[in-house]
């Protein structure tokens, strides 16, 4: 039996599993009770003039963000986490790291930072007068010192899985955790560009695996995950994939349509996505692909996978 209903609601109710709100996130947030959300995870507009935003002064941008952050803190559960993924504000070629100017706002609301995670990727704009940007940050805050953190579901393969103690009382025993190692605070995950299997019409799209890692580590089954700027629905997808409840708001109709289609595909178990912990570069696959290409055969795209949601 599938745990989650495949219905997508447009307004919040504790009985729903997926909520896609067609409007401003502040309106959705007003519908939510205090302390009702275990994880807030989002990538807000960077105020750089993308098609879904109007560029304003940095001060006006921060004032608007503060209003949203205040409401997110209100709805956050006592053991909950807030993850704000940001890049740089750019003004006449000079950059301002948004995590640094947003940090005081979170602290003023009593949140405690647990990690500043560096998300590294290989593709992006090529700069000619400075080094090309190839990372963004995820600033993770909690509401208290008593917070949910599940490390085992997000462990990654050990670099030396067969390493053993060579002396002492544990000599000969494996020295590493058999479930894998802590992924650390530098995450190498491809961003959604060009021929990425998850690419949609959205210009700045979350990769599913990035949100999955946060969902698995910072929530438990049945918890609510909120993305105030949900875009094409990736955070909701990551939530329902692992038997959590997901919700988010979006103001752009064409993004809402894509989000709804993707969430329905996820419920059906056939949304194409890049699997968690897949190597960024696999020399064996590359050699096989090149060999097929040189022989004139059909090209194999290693990213073309269909995630099959297990029946529970």
Secondary structure, 3 states (H helix, E strand, C coil): CCCCCCCCECCCCCCCCEEEEECCHHHHHHHCCCCCEEEEEECCCCCCCCCCCCCCCHHHHHHHHHHHHHHHHHHEEEEEEEEEEECEEEECCEEEEHHHHHHHHHHHCCCEEEEEEEEECCCCCCCCCCCCCCEEEEEEEECCCCCCCCCHHHCECCCCCCCECCCCCCCCCECCCCCCECCCCEEECCCCCCCCCCCCCCCCCCCHHHHHHHHHHHCCCCCEEEECCCCCCHHHHHHHHCCCEEEEEECCHHHHHHHHHHHHHHHHCCCECCCCCCCCCCHHHHHHHHHHHHCCCCCCCCCCCECCCCCC
